[in-house]
Amino acid sequence: MTRTVVATTPIEGQKPGTSGLRKKTPVFMQPHYLENFVQSIFNATGGAEGKTYVLGGDGRYFNDRAAQVILRMAAANGAKKVIVGVNALLSTPAASNLIRKRKTDGGIIMSASHNPGGPTEDFGVKFNSDNGGPAPEGITDKIFAETRSLSEYVICESHDLDLSAPGMTTLYGMEIEVVDPVVDYHLMMEEIFDFEAIRTLFASGFTLRFDAMHAVTGPYAKAILEGSLGAPEGSVVNAVPSPDFGGGHPDPNPIWAKPLMDLMFSGDAPDFGAASDGDGDRNMIVGRNAYVTPSDSLAVLAANATLVPGYKGGLKGVARSMPTSRALDRVAEALGIGCYETPTGWKFFGNLLDAGRATLCGEESAGTGSDHVREKDGLWAVLFWLNVLAVRQQSVAEIMADHWAKYGRNYYSRHDFEAVDSDAAHGLMQALRTRLPNLPGREVEGMTIEAADEFAYDDPVDGSRSEGQGIRILFKCGGRIVFRLSGTGTEGATLRVYLEKVETNAAALQDNPQNALSGIAAAADSLAEIRARTGRNAPDVIT
Ligand code: G16
């Protein structure tokens, strides 16, 4: 076996986005593309010499090939050991758990999350630090800087390693431990949740449909929900991970998980429905005739946390990304705990969790998690709901109605305009930015603007500052609009418009959030000239 030093040149555009580097698969498959980025990760983090890493991915197209390359590069860079899931599969939360549990120096996760996979779709690589969380901006900036000056990478020449079963092997002096991707994660869930109560719930005839969307959570959900908790066989559907996610879009929302939504709003609906995404960190929760927005789900979990053994001592604090609805803030206020507002990106929760300032975190983009790992966790959220349902013995719809009656309802929706011309999208944001100082006091669609700014975050733990994190317009009536450009898209720009309106009068609550938010949506268009600037008459995706 030989170690080769390969001369290379910097490749444009390897700047990690909201969550790692995501590109079209053919881009990642170009000569040196993956290798340059992986070498930059090692260089930017003090080298791989003597270090131990976790490696896994969501099984999308190129996952298997990329894993072989990363293992050969880790060995050539002098790593001591890599712990890798069977067939290089690991859900993102399971990878985070292994990084923490095995006290490694970090991990490399191969995923483009909820983006489609396949030869012409998306691929991604992300570095997680030794706390198990996505590398913070300070590190991703260094990785990017490395990509811009890289002149060589090192790699071992070897046959493909057999990753098809648990076991130990070595490569150029580096140990490789192939592990069952489910076992450690399963144990952790048993420690947090009341499995006995959930088993009793299923034994009483409670029914569930979990849609794994042909993605990585399938084996986890089969083992835990059906194998351990006794959900009837067949409750977990689309459970075999496939390289192109069955040709679908593994994004658990009402658009991409439409078959599940249709079932849940039909006469044959089970008691509970849920879905997770490509790499298993996102979740969708839906009861019979009751879709729960991610922002509401986060608030409900916070309000009911002490019903779960892992959180029975109470929450230290909670955190949400800025565009996430402020339903959580109301619960935090009632509980008398801190509520932090961070920029979009799970990496911003890491310091709060590490410092013990927050126990639960969540985002409008279908992410919920806690201090058990440093990633959001799809199946964890599903188990949390099942635990709450088992204790409260109420339906999802009843739990939501109780919650809104007690805390008020934050109607919430996100309108996405996808693959918009990049210049047009940036022009729209710039025009808004310029007008911000003149907006307070102005009336739009019958509502008065109270404040308007561009969100910047000062991390209370390490003092770092992140600017340019979304434009927010706050109305006197309590309504809010946030405008942001996505940091995870791979084509043009995606404009995200987040709409929120608060109703605290229980007698005035209504069922249809889009109706409740129609005035706020009209105000968004009029303020940002969305139609005129993007040429779009309607959003591509409404969640
Ligand atoms: C990632 C991040 C999340 C973020 C989401 C959407 O999720 O981890 O924190 O909310 O992207 O980001 P954006 O609005 O910039 O597209 P995932 O599930 O894709 O890793």
Residues whose N, C-alpha, C, O or C-beta is under 5 A from the ligand:
A	BS01	G16	T18 S19 S113 H114 T344 G345 W346 E363 S365 L485 S486 G487 T488
